[in-house]
Amino acid sequence: MRVLELISNADTGRLSHTKLWANVACAASTGMFVYQGVKDTLSVDTWLVYLGLVGGYVAALRLIEALRGKRAADQES
């Protein structure tokens, strides 16, 4: 995977603001999560917010991909 694939549209190759800012948010939250882990200040709230942000984003992307794939399969039938 190339780094540009993290911030560009796969079909057009142009910058995708959705991908860019989602990855910035995930990187920033991961940085804070690691920082708090190193400083031994992680709390349950931090764990929940981090997992909700990063895990929820990935789960939502997979759901959207599955729904798009199902819609495309239905249209072909």
ABEGO torsion letter per residue (X at the ends): XBAAAAABBAAAGBBBAAAAAAAAAAAAAAAAAAAAAAAGABBAAAAAAAAAAAAAAAAAAAAAAAAAAAAAAAAAX
